[in-house]
Amino acid sequence: MPFINSFKLLAAGIYRHSIKRKGINIKLSNKNNKILVFSFFRLFITGVSFALIGPLIPIISEDLNVGLDSIGAALSLSVIGLFITALTTGNLIEVFGYKKIIFLGSLLNIFGCLGLYFSYYYTIFLIAYFLLQIGTGIIIFSIFSLVGNYYSGKKTSSLIKVVIGSSLALIVSPLLASVVLTMGLNWRFFYIYILAAQIILLIWLISLRIPKSIKVKRDIKSLFSINKKISSNPNFILFCIVVFAHVAVMNTFFTWFTTYFSNLNININISSLFLACYGLSVLIGMLIKNKIIKHIEEKRMLLFSAIISFIALVGVFFSSDLILKNILIFLFGVSIAGNFTITYSIGTGMYPEYTNFTSGFLIASANFGVIIFQYLGGYLSEHFSKNSVLYMDIILLFAFFIAVLILNTGKRFSGIYNIIRKNNKNVGN
């Protein structure tokens, strides 16, 4: 597999630095940096696997002879799997270690892709996508926890670099959808190729040396005590609200994008190209924030993002000119990109000794928002208006803005500022 080795060698030079964890100075050699390279490609293929469904929703709906509300229900049910994995994966990592849990997630991704290739009935589609999303949830949680724990010296910066893989998937997925429609291929066709990529990544994982998780002996009583301590902290609850609103917007906007444009009489093969441009804007936004985060406080960056993305999306709603609409969508993508990663970095930094617990709460909060609004988006699009996703997302962005505004004002949340300053110092190293 020479092309994998080329990718690994090309990307390995990006991730050279040293970290200190619990008093142990760990030199990150090229060999260790392979973990970040693997994480990048693991998130990229995982992202393509589930994001390909979004732009093809109108086609899949017709092919399976079900309404948009049924597709929305399938998406929401699958996110329930993500929600469950967010609450359980942290404990599984402490027992079995990162490598075995990522292996499990990869297997579920493979079964999900295989099922989608044979999903000629709605029930099979439902089960296959559910398996795919459970695997996706396990992989995302494990990768975020792994990178956050073992590259904590540049936590936010390292997470952003890895998540660029997911952003790249937002470009590739709609382009693949456009190819499917232009060439007259069945939408199931590409899942064979994705399946091959999943198997290659599984082989790569087997050959990769990943540090074991740091196990801490805890009894049931201490686990409840830790969960209560974290979940009752108003500062941490604020971060959960931020990711709840932000991730719901990101998911629903991408998923129902082509459905919205079909209401404007734009063919899916054209709107998929628009969606690829939106994915490009998210990637550009990630790259920009990876640079400017060294110079701007994270909480200020979140506030600027909330203001610009809200104004841009309101502009999209009121604009009737197709060119202006796409320019505003591009601005929206650049401004909203990377906010989950930044929030995750600050939130888990509040309890560095309980990273798996804080990760679970944050990712579960994000998935809970998707569960609610993916179904609501499908239901409203089917029974009311295909513009409904914009109504929802504007309201969610306003909630996101209010939460971030509170984060930026008031001494009540002063405990967060120490985390932010510490992260900014680390990013600058």
NUKOLZA-932404 format. One record per residue (C-alpha): residue number from 1; residue in one letter; y, x, z. Coordinates in steps of 0.05 Angstrom, whole numbers, always signed. Layout:
BEGIN
+-----+---+--------+--------+--------+
!   k ! r !     yy !     xx !     zz !
+-----+---+--------+--------+--------+
! NUM ! A !      Y !      X !      Z !
...
+-----+---+--------+--------+--------+
This chain:
BEGIN
+-----+---+--------+--------+--------+
!   k ! r !     yy !     xx !     zz !
+-----+---+--------+--------+--------+
!   1 ! M !     +0 !     +0 !     +0 !
!   2 ! P !    +52 !    +51 !    -23 !
!   3 ! F !   +108 !     +0 !    -29 !
!   4 ! I !   +103 !    -18 !    +45 !
!   5 ! N !   +107 !    +56 !    +63 !
!   6 ! S !   +169 !    +63 !    +19 !
!   7 ! F !   +203 !     +5 !    +54 !
!   8 ! K !   +185 !    +34 !   +122 !
!   9 ! L !   +211 !   +103 !   +106 !
!  10 ! L !   +275 !    +75 !    +75 !
!  11 ! A !   +291 !    +32 !   +136 !
!  12 ! A !   +267 !    +79 !   +190 !
!  13 ! G !   +329 !   +123 !   +186 !
!  14 ! I !   +373 !    +64 !   +207 !
!  15 ! Y !   +345 !    +59 !   +277 !
!  16 ! R !   +351 !   +127 !   +312 !
!  17 ! H !   +377 !   +127 !   +382 !
!  18 ! S !   +355 !   +136 !   +455 !
!  19 ! I !   +349 !    +84 !   +509 !
!  20 ! K !   +342 !    +83 !   +585 !
!  21 ! R !   +299 !    +29 !   +617 !
!  22 ! K !   +288 !    +25 !   +691 !
!  23 ! G !   +306 !    +98 !   +701 !
!  24 ! I !   +258 !   +123 !   +647 !
!  25 ! N !   +291 !   +161 !   +589 !
!  26 ! I !   +254 !   +143 !   +525 !
!  27 ! K !   +268 !   +182 !   +461 !
!  28 ! L !   +260 !   +135 !   +401 !
!  29 ! S !   +228 !   +178 !   +348 !
!  30 ! N !   +214 !   +157 !   +276 !
!  31 ! K !   +147 !   +133 !   +299 !
!  32 ! N !   +179 !    +85 !   +350 !
!  33 ! N !   +231 !    +63 !   +300 !
!  34 ! K !   +174 !    +34 !   +258 !
!  35 ! I !   +174 !    -23 !   +307 !
!  36 ! L !   +243 !    -44 !   +285 !
!  37 ! V !   +225 !    -36 !   +212 !
!  38 ! F !   +163 !    -79 !   +221 !
!  39 ! S !   +204 !   -130 !   +260 !
!  40 ! F !   +254 !   -135 !   +203 !
!  41 ! F !   +200 !   -150 !   +151 !
!  42 ! R !   +161 !   -194 !   +198 !
!  43 ! L !   +222 !   -239 !   +208 !
!  44 ! F !   +237 !   -237 !   +133 !
!  45 ! I !   +169 !   -263 !   +112 !
!  46 ! T !   +166 !   -312 !   +170 !
!  47 ! G !   +235 !   -338 !   +149 !
!  48 ! V !   +214 !   -346 !    +76 !
!  49 ! S !   +150 !   -383 !    +97 !
!  50 ! F !   +185 !   -440 !   +133 !
!  51 ! A !   +253 !   -439 !    +99 !
!  52 ! L !   +223 !   -452 !    +30 !
!  53 ! I !   +209 !   -524 !    +52 !
!  54 ! G !   +283 !   -542 !    +62 !
!  55 ! P !   +309 !   -539 !     -9 !
!  56 ! L !   +246 !   -573 !    -36 !
!  57 ! I !   +249 !   -633 !    +11 !
!  58 ! P !   +268 !   -684 !    -43 !
!  59 ! I !   +211 !   -659 !    -87 !
!  60 ! I !   +160 !   -657 !    -30 !
!  61 ! S !   +181 !   -727 !     -9 !
!  62 ! E !   +166 !   -754 !    -78 !
!  63 ! D !   +103 !   -713 !    -86 !
!  64 ! L !    +73 !   -739 !    -20 !
!  65 ! N !   +101 !   -808 !    -32 !
!  66 ! V !   +137 !   -812 !    +35 !
!  67 ! G !   +210 !   -823 !    +54 !
!  68 ! L !   +260 !   -772 !    +79 !
!  69 ! D !   +252 !   -800 !   +149 !
!  70 ! S !   +178 !   -782 !   +147 !
!  71 ! I !   +194 !   -711 !   +125 !
!  72 ! G !   +246 !   -707 !   +181 !
!  73 ! A !   +193 !   -731 !   +230 !
!  74 ! A !   +146 !   -676 !   +206 !
!  75 ! L !   +200 !   -624 !   +215 !
!  76 ! S !   +217 !   -648 !   +285 !
!  77 ! L !   +144 !   -651 !   +305 !
!  78 ! S !   +135 !   -579 !   +282 !
!  79 ! V !   +195 !   -558 !   +323 !
!  80 ! I !   +162 !   -588 !   +384 !
!  81 ! G !   +111 !   -533 !   +373 !
!  82 ! L !   +168 !   -482 !   +373 !
!  83 ! F !   +194 !   -513 !   +438 !
!  84 ! I !   +126 !   -506 !   +471 !
!  85 ! T !   +118 !   -434 !   +448 !
!  86 ! A !   +187 !   -417 !   +476 !
!  87 ! L !   +165 !   -439 !   +545 !
!  88 ! T !    +96 !   -406 !   +544 !
!  89 ! T !   +100 !   -343 !   +501 !
!  90 ! G !   +137 !   -302 !   +554 !
!  91 ! N !    +80 !   -310 !   +604 !
!  92 ! L !    +28 !   -296 !   +550 !
!  93 ! I !    +64 !   -231 !   +532 !
!  94 ! E !    +61 !   -208 !   +605 !
!  95 ! V !    -14 !   -221 !   +606 !
!  96 ! F !    -37 !   -198 !   +537 !
!  97 ! G !    +20 !   -154 !   +512 !
!  98 ! Y !    +65 !   -158 !   +451 !
!  99 ! K !    +15 !   -136 !   +398 !
! 100 ! K !    -38 !   -188 !   +413 !
! 101 ! I !    +13 !   -245 !   +416 !
! 102 ! I !    +47 !   -225 !   +351 !
! 103 ! F !    -23 !   -221 !   +321 !
! 104 ! L !    -37 !   -292 !   +344 !
! 105 ! G !    +29 !   -316 !   +314 !
! 106 ! S !    +13 !   -281 !   +248 !
! 107 ! L !    -56 !   -315 !   +245 !
! 108 ! L !    -24 !   -383 !   +255 !
! 109 ! N !    +26 !   -368 !   +200 !
! 110 ! I !    -31 !   -351 !   +153 !
! 111 ! F !    -68 !   -416 !   +169 !
! 112 ! G !     -4 !   -454 !   +160 !
! 113 ! C !    +10 !   -424 !    +91 !
! 114 ! L !    -62 !   -438 !    +70 !
! 115 ! G !    -56 !   -509 !    +94 !
! 116 ! L !     +9 !   -520 !    +56 !
! 117 ! Y !    -23 !   -496 !     -8 !
! 118 ! F !    -76 !   -551 !     -1 !
! 119 ! S !    -28 !   -605 !    +27 !
! 120 ! Y !    -38 !   -660 !    -24 !
! 121 ! Y !    -32 !   -712 !    +32 !
! 122 ! Y !    +22 !   -723 !    +84 !
! 123 ! T !    -26 !   -713 !   +142 !
! 124 ! I !    -48 !   -645 !   +117 !
! 125 ! F !    +25 !   -626 !   +105 !
! 126 ! L !    +42 !   -647 !   +176 !
! 127 ! I !    -14 !   -606 !   +208 !
! 128 ! A !     -2 !   -545 !   +164 !
! 129 ! Y !    +72 !   -543 !   +176 !
! 130 ! F !    +60 !   -553 !   +251 !
! 131 ! L !    +14 !   -492 !   +252 !
! 132 ! L !    +64 !   -452 !   +211 !
! 133 ! Q !   +120 !   -468 !   +260 !
! 134 ! I !    +79 !   -452 !   +322 !
! 135 ! G !    +64 !   -384 !   +292 !
! 136 ! T !   +137 !   -376 !   +274 !
! 137 ! G !   +158 !   -392 !   +345 !
! 138 ! I !   +110 !   -341 !   +375 !
! 139 ! I !   +132 !   -288 !   +326 !
! 140 ! I !   +207 !   -300 !   +336 !
! 141 ! F !   +202 !   -301 !   +412 !
! 142 ! S !   +159 !   -238 !   +413 !
! 143 ! I !   +203 !   -199 !   +365 !
! 144 ! F !   +267 !   -217 !   +402 !
! 145 ! S !   +236 !   -200 !   +469 !
! 146 ! L !   +206 !   -134 !   +443 !
! 147 ! V !   +270 !   -110 !   +411 !
! 148 ! G !   +313 !   -134 !   +469 !
! 149 ! N !   +269 !    -98 !   +520 !
! 150 ! Y !   +255 !    -32 !   +485 !
! 151 ! Y !   +320 !    -21 !   +448 !
! 152 ! S !   +366 !    -45 !   +504 !
! 153 ! G !   +414 !    +14 !   +496 !
! 154 ! K !   +441 !    -20 !   +433 !
! 155 ! K !   +412 !    -89 !   +446 !
! 156 ! T !   +460 !   -133 !   +406 !
! 157 ! S !   +466 !    -84 !   +348 !
! 158 ! S !   +390 !    -75 !   +343 !
! 159 ! L !   +377 !   -150 !   +346 !
! 160 ! I !   +428 !   -163 !   +291 !
! 161 ! K !   +396 !   -110 !   +247 !
! 162 ! V !   +328 !   -142 !   +256 !
! 163 ! V !   +354 !   -213 !   +246 !
! 164 ! I !   +383 !   -192 !   +179 !
! 165 ! G !   +311 !   -201 !   +156 !
! 166 ! S !   +316 !   -276 !   +172 !
! 167 ! S !   +384 !   -279 !   +138 !
! 168 ! L !   +355 !   -247 !    +75 !
! 169 ! A !   +302 !   -302 !    +76 !
! 170 ! L !   +357 !   -354 !    +70 !
! 171 ! I !   +375 !   -323 !     +3 !
! 172 ! V !   +305 !   -313 !    -24 !
! 173 ! S !   +278 !   -382 !     -5 !
! 174 ! P !   +326 !   -425 !    -46 !
! 175 ! L !   +320 !   -376 !   -104 !
! 176 ! L !   +245 !   -385 !   -103 !
! 177 ! A !   +255 !   -460 !   -101 !
! 178 ! S !   +300 !   -456 !   -162 !
! 179 ! V !   +247 !   -415 !   -198 !
! 180 ! V !   +194 !   -467 !   -180 !
! 181 ! L !   +235 !   -523 !   -210 !
! 182 ! T !   +260 !   -485 !   -271 !
! 183 ! M !   +190 !   -462 !   -291 !
! 184 ! G !   +160 !   -530 !   -276 !
! 185 ! L !   +112 !   -501 !   -224 !
! 186 ! N !    +82 !   -539 !   -167 !
! 187 ! W !   +118 !   -524 !   -101 !
! 188 ! R !    +51 !   -505 !    -68 !
! 189 ! F !    +43 !   -447 !   -117 !
! 190 ! F !    +86 !   -397 !    -80 !
! 191 ! Y !    +49 !   -405 !    -14 !
! 192 ! I !     -8 !   -364 !    -43 !
! 193 ! Y !    +40 !   -306 !    -53 !
! 194 ! I !    +69 !   -316 !    +16 !
! 195 ! L !     -2 !   -318 !    +43 !
! 196 ! A !    -14 !   -249 !    +12 !
! 197 ! A !    +49 !   -222 !    +44 !
! 198 ! Q !    +27 !   -250 !   +111 !
! 199 ! I !    -40 !   -214 !   +106 !
! 200 ! I !     -6 !   -148 !    +88 !
! 201 ! L !    +38 !   -155 !   +150 !
! 202 ! L !    -23 !   -169 !   +192 !
! 203 ! I !    -55 !   -105 !   +168 !
! 204 ! W !    +10 !    -67 !   +182 !
! 205 ! L !    +11 !    -96 !   +253 !
! 206 ! I !    -59 !    -73 !   +267 !
! 207 ! S !    -41 !     -1 !   +248 !
! 208 ! L !    +24 !     -3 !   +288 !
! 209 ! R !    +31 !    +25 !   +358 !
! 210 ! I !    +71 !    -24 !   +400 !
! 211 ! P !    +88 !    -10 !   +474 !
! 212 ! K !    +54 !    -57 !   +523 !
! 213 ! S !    +97 !   -105 !   +560 !
! 214 ! I !   +119 !    -84 !   +630 !
! 215 ! K !    +75 !   -125 !   +675 !
! 216 ! V !   +101 !   -147 !   +742 !
! 217 ! K !    +55 !   -179 !   +792 !
! 218 ! R !    +80 !   -249 !   +807 !
! 219 ! D !    +48 !   -309 !   +840 !
! 220 ! I !    +60 !   -381 !   +823 !
! 221 ! K !   +111 !   -390 !   +878 !
! 222 ! S !   +153 !   -331 !   +853 !
! 223 ! L !   +149 !   -358 !   +782 !
! 224 ! F !   +179 !   -425 !   +804 !
! 225 ! S !   +231 !   -388 !   +845 !
! 226 ! I !   +253 !   -346 !   +785 !
! 227 ! N !   +255 !   -407 !   +739 !
! 228 ! K !   +297 !   -446 !   +790 !
! 229 ! K !   +344 !   -387 !   +799 !
! 230 ! I !   +357 !   -380 !   +725 !
! 231 ! S !   +359 !   -454 !   +706 !
! 232 ! S !   +408 !   -472 !   +762 !
! 233 ! N !   +459 !   -419 !   +743 !
! 234 ! P !   +519 !   -454 !   +710 !
! 235 ! N !   +536 !   -391 !   +671 !
! 236 ! F !   +467 !   -389 !   +640 !
! 237 ! I !   +467 !   -464 !   +627 !
! 238 ! L !   +530 !   -454 !   +586 !
! 239 ! F !   +493 !   -405 !   +541 !
! 240 ! C !   +437 !   -456 !   +533 !
! 241 ! I !   +488 !   -508 !   +509 !
! 242 ! V !   +517 !   -458 !   +460 !
! 243 ! V !   +450 !   -442 !   +427 !
! 244 ! F !   +430 !   -516 !   +430 !
! 245 ! A !   +489 !   -535 !   +386 !
! 246 ! H !   +491 !   -473 !   +343 !
! 247 ! V !   +418 !   -470 !   +322 !
! 248 ! A !   +417 !   -545 !   +309 !
! 249 ! V !   +475 !   -536 !   +260 !
! 250 ! M !   +443 !   -477 !   +226 !
! 251 ! N !   +376 !   -511 !   +216 !
! 252 ! T !   +399 !   -580 !   +195 !
! 253 ! F !   +452 !   -554 !   +147 !
! 254 ! F !   +402 !   -509 !   +111 !
! 255 ! T !   +345 !   -560 !   +112 !
! 256 ! W !   +384 !   -620 !    +85 !
! 257 ! F !   +430 !   -579 !    +39 !
! 258 ! T !   +398 !   -599 !    -27 !
! 259 ! T !   +390 !   -670 !     -3 !
! 260 ! Y !   +465 !   -674 !     +9 !
! 261 ! F !   +480 !   -647 !    -61 !
! 262 ! S !   +431 !   -695 !    -93 !
! 263 ! N !   +477 !   -750 !    -68 !
! 264 ! L !   +531 !   -717 !   -111 !
! 265 ! N !   +484 !   -720 !   -172 !
! 266 ! I !   +471 !   -645 !   -171 !
! 267 ! N !   +401 !   -625 !   -193 !
! 268 ! I !   +359 !   -589 !   -141 !
! 269 ! N !   +350 !   -527 !   -185 !
! 270 ! I !   +427 !   -521 !   -185 !
! 271 ! S !   +438 !   -538 !   -112 !
! 272 ! S !   +383 !   -487 !    -94 !
! 273 ! L !   +428 !   -434 !   -125 !
! 274 ! F !   +486 !   -460 !    -83 !
! 275 ! L !   +440 !   -454 !    -23 !
! 276 ! A !   +423 !   -382 !    -42 !
! 277 ! C !   +497 !   -367 !    -43 !
! 278 ! Y !   +502 !   -397 !    +27 !
! 279 ! G !   +444 !   -353 !    +49 !
! 280 ! L !   +482 !   -293 !    +20 !
! 281 ! S !   +543 !   -312 !    +61 !
! 282 ! V !   +501 !   -313 !   +124 !
! 283 ! L !   +474 !   -244 !   +108 !
! 284 ! I !   +545 !   -218 !    +95 !
! 285 ! G !   +567 !   -249 !   +161 !
! 286 ! M !   +511 !   -213 !   +198 !
! 287 ! L !   +531 !   -147 !   +167 !
! 288 ! I !   +604 !   -157 !   +183 !
! 289 ! K !   +591 !   -176 !   +255 !
! 290 ! N !   +545 !   -116 !   +263 !
! 291 ! K !   +605 !    -73 !   +247 !
! 292 ! I !   +661 !   -108 !   +283 !
! 293 ! I !   +621 !   -121 !   +347 !
! 294 ! K !   +637 !    -50 !   +366 !
! 295 ! H !   +711 !    -68 !   +369 !
! 296 ! I !   +715 !   -141 !   +390 !
! 297 ! E !   +688 !   -173 !   +454 !
! 298 ! E !   +627 !   -216 !   +440 !
! 299 ! K !   +657 !   -278 !   +472 !
! 300 ! R !   +720 !   -272 !   +429 !
! 301 ! M !   +677 !   -265 !   +367 !
! 302 ! L !   +640 !   -329 !   +385 !
! 303 ! L !   +707 !   -365 !   +394 !
! 304 ! F !   +734 !   -342 !   +326 !
! 305 ! S !   +668 !   -362 !   +294 !
! 306 ! A !   +671 !   -431 !   +325 !
! 307 ! I !   +742 !   -444 !   +301 !
! 308 ! I !   +732 !   -418 !   +230 !
! 309 ! S !   +664 !   -452 !   +219 !
! 310 ! F !   +690 !   -519 !   +245 !
! 311 ! I !   +751 !   -517 !   +199 !
! 312 ! A !   +708 !   -496 !   +140 !
! 313 ! L !   +656 !   -551 !   +149 !
! 314 ! V !   +710 !   -605 !   +157 !
! 315 ! G !   +739 !   -578 !    +92 !
! 316 ! V !   +671 !   -584 !    +58 !
! 317 ! F !   +667 !   -657 !    +81 !
! 318 ! F !   +735 !   -677 !    +54 !
! 319 ! S !   +734 !   -634 !    -10 !
! 320 ! S !   +716 !   -668 !    -75 !
! 321 ! D !   +722 !   -605 !   -118 !
! 322 ! L !   +654 !   -572 !   -127 !
! 323 ! I !   +682 !   -501 !   -132 !
! 324 ! L !   +726 !   -509 !    -69 !
! 325 ! K !   +667 !   -541 !    -33 !
! 326 ! N !   +623 !   -480 !    -47 !
! 327 ! I !   +679 !   -431 !    -27 !
! 328 ! L !   +685 !   -467 !    +40 !
! 329 ! I !   +609 !   -467 !    +49 !
! 330 ! F !   +610 !   -392 !    +37 !
! 331 ! L !   +665 !   -384 !    +90 !
! 332 ! F !   +625 !   -428 !   +137 !
! 333 ! G !   +563 !   -384 !   +128 !
! 334 ! V !   +601 !   -319 !   +140 !
! 335 ! S !   +634 !   -345 !   +203 !
! 336 ! I !   +573 !   -379 !   +236 !
! 337 ! A !   +524 !   -322 !   +223 !
! 338 ! G !   +496 !   -282 !   +281 !
! 339 ! N !   +520 !   -327 !   +337 !
! 340 ! F !   +451 !   -340 !   +365 !
! 341 ! T !   +436 !   -266 !   +368 !
! 342 ! I !   +501 !   -251 !   +404 !
! 343 ! T !   +491 !   -308 !   +453 !
! 344 ! Y !   +419 !   -288 !   +464 !
! 345 ! S !   +440 !   -216 !   +479 !
! 346 ! I !   +491 !   -237 !   +531 !
! 347 ! G !   +447 !   -291 !   +562 !
! 348 ! T !   +386 !   -246 !   +572 !
! 349 ! G !   +432 !   -192 !   +598 !
! 350 ! M !   +448 !   -236 !   +658 !
! 351 ! Y !   +377 !   -225 !   +684 !
! 352 ! P !   +351 !   -161 !   +652 !
! 353 ! E !   +292 !   -160 !   +700 !
! 354 ! Y !   +269 !   -229 !   +676 !
! 355 ! T !   +279 !   -222 !   +601 !
! 356 ! N !   +218 !   -264 !   +582 !
! 357 ! F !   +241 !   -321 !   +627 !
! 358 ! T !   +313 !   -321 !   +600 !
! 359 ! S !   +287 !   -314 !   +529 !
! 360 ! G !   +243 !   -375 !   +540 !
! 361 ! F !   +300 !   -419 !   +566 !
! 362 ! L !   +348 !   -398 !   +510 !
! 363 ! I !   +298 !   -406 !   +453 !
! 364 ! A !   +272 !   -472 !   +482 !
! 365 ! S !   +344 !   -498 !   +486 !
! 366 ! A !   +354 !   -478 !   +413 !
! 367 ! N !   +290 !   -512 !   +391 !
! 368 ! F !   +305 !   -575 !   +432 !
! 369 ! G !   +369 !   -584 !   +391 !
! 370 ! V !   +330 !   -576 !   +327 !
! 371 ! I !   +277 !   -627 !   +350 !
! 372 ! I !   +331 !   -680 !   +360 !
! 373 ! F !   +375 !   -668 !   +300 !
! 374 ! Q !   +323 !   -651 !   +247 !
! 375 ! Y !   +293 !   -720 !   +256 !
! 376 ! L !   +361 !   -752 !   +262 !
! 377 ! G !   +383 !   -718 !   +198 !
! 378 ! G !   +323 !   -745 !   +160 !
! 379 ! Y !   +329 !   -815 !   +189 !
! 380 ! L !   +403 !   -821 !   +175 !
! 381 ! S !   +395 !   -792 !   +105 !
! 382 ! E !   +341 !   -843 !    +88 !
! 383 ! H !   +372 !   -905 !   +119 !
! 384 ! F !   +447 !   -893 !   +118 !
! 385 ! S !   +478 !   -837 !    +78 !
! 386 ! K !   +457 !   -768 !    +53 !
! 387 ! N !   +525 !   -744 !    +79 !
! 388 ! S !   +499 !   -757 !   +149 !
! 389 ! V !   +481 !   -684 !   +160 !
! 390 ! L !   +554 !   -665 !   +154 !
! 391 ! Y !   +575 !   -718 !   +205 !
! 392 ! M !   +524 !   -690 !   +254 !
! 393 ! D !   +540 !   -618 !   +243 !
! 394 ! I !   +615 !   -628 !   +251 !
! 395 ! I !   +603 !   -662 !   +318 !
! 396 ! L !   +555 !   -606 !   +339 !
! 397 ! L !   +605 !   -552 !   +318 !
! 398 ! F !   +658 !   -586 !   +361 !
! 399 ! A !   +610 !   -584 !   +421 !
! 400 ! F !   +596 !   -511 !   +404 !
! 401 ! F !   +671 !   -497 !   +403 !
! 402 ! I !   +682 !   -530 !   +471 !
! 403 ! A !   +626 !   -491 !   +503 !
! 404 ! V !   +651 !   -425 !   +475 !
! 405 ! L !   +723 !   -442 !   +496 !
! 406 ! I !   +699 !   -452 !   +567 !
! 407 ! L !   +663 !   -385 !   +562 !
! 408 ! N !   +729 !   -352 !   +542 !
! 409 ! T !   +771 !   -384 !   +598 !
! 410 ! G !   +766 !   -391 !   +673 !
! 411 ! K !   +745 !   -343 !   +728 !
! 412 ! R !   +686 !   -389 !   +743 !
! 413 ! F !   +647 !   -351 !   +690 !
! 414 ! S !   +671 !   -282 !   +710 !
! 415 ! G !   +599 !   -259 !   +721 !
! 416 ! I !   +589 !   -263 !   +646 !
! 417 ! Y !   +646 !   -216 !   +631 !
! 418 ! N !   +611 !   -157 !   +666 !
! 419 ! I !   +551 !   -168 !   +620 !
! 420 ! I !   +596 !   -171 !   +559 !
! 421 ! R !   +633 !   -107 !   +578 !
! 422 ! K !   +566 !    -72 !   +590 !
! 423 ! N !   +540 !    -94 !   +522 !
! 424 ! N !   +603 !    -72 !   +486 !
! 425 ! K !   +598 !     -3 !   +519 !
! 426 ! N !   +525 !     +1 !   +497 !
! 427 ! V !   +541 !    -20 !   +426 !
! 428 ! G !   +593 !    +35 !   +421 !
! 429 ! N !   +543 !    +89 !   +442 !
+-----+---+--------+--------+--------+
